[in-house]
Amino acid sequence: MLKQTNSLDLYPIGYKMNLSDLVKSKRKSVQLTQPELAEKAGVGLRFIRELEQGKETLRLDKVNDVLHLFGYEVGAVLKTDNPDS
């Protein structure tokens, strides 16, 4: 996992950030360029660019390769019946 210079913990509970913003924010917090992040994650530069631009169809295994560097992952989450969540 990479050491971060600032944290997203400053956002209020319940704040929803999209994946592209999360990756871009985390990448910048550790002062990496897109090519450097691609190399560290073992994915292509084009993939990083598409991820940060919010492409709607991406391979989840590659998304997780990137997110694991920051201590995150995406996966299935049981949906609750609560309309506020």
N, C-alpha and C positions, 0 to 999 in steps of 0.2 A: 504494500500500500504506500502511496506517496504522501509525504508530509505537506500539509496545506498551510498557506500563510494567512488565510482568513477562513471563516466558516459560514456555512449556510444556516447554522443554528440561530442566526439573528432573525430569521423569518418567523412570524407568529405560527403557533400551532394551527393546523388546518389550512395553511397557505399551500396552494397548489402551483407547482412549478412544472412546466413541461420538460420532457427528457432532453430536448435540444438545449434549453437554457441551463439545465443542471450540468450537462457535460461541458458546455462552454465556460460556465462559471467556475467549475472545478478545475478545468484545464488552466484557466488564467490564474487561479489561486495558487497553483504550483508552478507558475511561470513556464509553461510548456507551449511550444508552437504546435500547430496541427500535425506537421510531419513528425515531430518528436513524440507526440502522443500516439500516433499511428504505429511508430516503431516499438514503443514500450508495450503497447497492447497487442502487437502482432497482427494488426489489421492494415488494410490499405489506406492511403491518404484520402482517396475518393470516398471510402466508407466514412471516415471521420467528418469530412465536409458534408456529406449527405446527412449524417446523424445530427450535426450542429445546425443544419438548415431545416431540420424537421421533416425529413422524408418519412412518409407514412408507412412504407413497407421496408423493413430491415430485418436481417437475420438476428434472432434473439441471442444466439450463441456468441455472435460477434459483439452485440450490444453489451452483453455481460462481460466479455473480455475487456472492454473499455471500462465499464462500471466497477469491476473488481479492483482496478487500480485505486479507486477512491473509496472502497469499502461498501459499495452498493451492488445490488443485482435486481433484475426484474424477474418476475415469475407470476404464477397464478395465485390469486388471493381470493379467499372465500368472500363473496359479496353478502352483505347483511341487508335486512329488510328496511333499515333505517334510511329514510330519504335524505337525511342531512349528511350522510357520509359519501 
